[in-house]
Amino acid sequence: MNNAEERISDMEDRIMEITQSSQQTENRIKKLESNIRDLWDNIKRANLRIIGIPEGVEKDKGMENIFEEIIDGNFPNLKDTGFKIQEAQRAPNKLNPSRPTPRHIIIKMAKVNDKERILKAAREKQNVTYKGTPIRISADFPTETLQARREWQEIFKVLKGKNMQPRILYLARISFKIEGEIKISSNKQKLKEYSNTKPRLKEILKGLL
C-alpha cells in the first residue's frame, strides 16, 4: 500500500509539472488520472465501508470487535468462515459540526473474497443493524469511481423496468441481458455504439446516452 501511495503521489506531481501543448497536456493528464484511479481502486478493492456506527463506541471495544459484533448479530453463518481483518479505522475526514453524522468505518479485509461474501450477505438481509440501530455496509470506492457508478443509475432503472437484469459490476461497468446474452459495457460511449446495432435497445435508452 505504501508503494502504491508513493506512485500516486508521484503521478499527481507529474500532472502539476506538465506544461506542453494543450492537446498533448490534456491527453497525458487524462492518462495519469486514469492510472491514479486504477491504483486507488486496487488499494481499496478489499475494503468495506460501515456507515452509521456512532462516534466513540470503538474506544472501549476497538474497531475489530465492533465489526465482529456486526457479523455475529447479522450474519451468524459467516462468523465461522475464518475471514481475517487486516485493518480497521474511522474515515480520516473531519467531523462537520453543522452535520454531526458519524464518520464511516473502513474495514480492510485480508481477502477480496471475504469482502464479497459479506457484501452479498448484506444485500440479501437488507436490514443490517448494530445494537438495534440501522447501519449500511458497502464497498469502499474512491470518489471518482462512485461518481462513475452513479452515472449508470438512470440507465440501470430503465433496464430493470424492462426486465433486462442489469447489474453494476466492479469497478463501474454495467451488465444486462439482451436477446438471451449478457452484454457488459464499461462506459456510455461504448454502450451507445452497441445500441446503434440493436434498434430495440436504442429505443429503450433514447435520451439517456
Buried (B, 14 or more C-beta within 10 A) or exposed (E): EEEEEEEBEEBEEEBEEEEEEEEEEEEBBEEBBEBBBBBBBEBBBBBBBBBBBEEEBBEEEEBEEBBBBBBEBBBEEBEEEEBEBEBBEBBEEEEEEEEEEBBBBBBBBBEEEBBBBBBEBBEEEEEBEBEEEEBEBBBBBBEBBBEBBEBBEEBBEBBEEBEBEBBBBEBBBBBBBBEEEEBEBEEBEEBBEBBEEBEEBBEBBEEBB
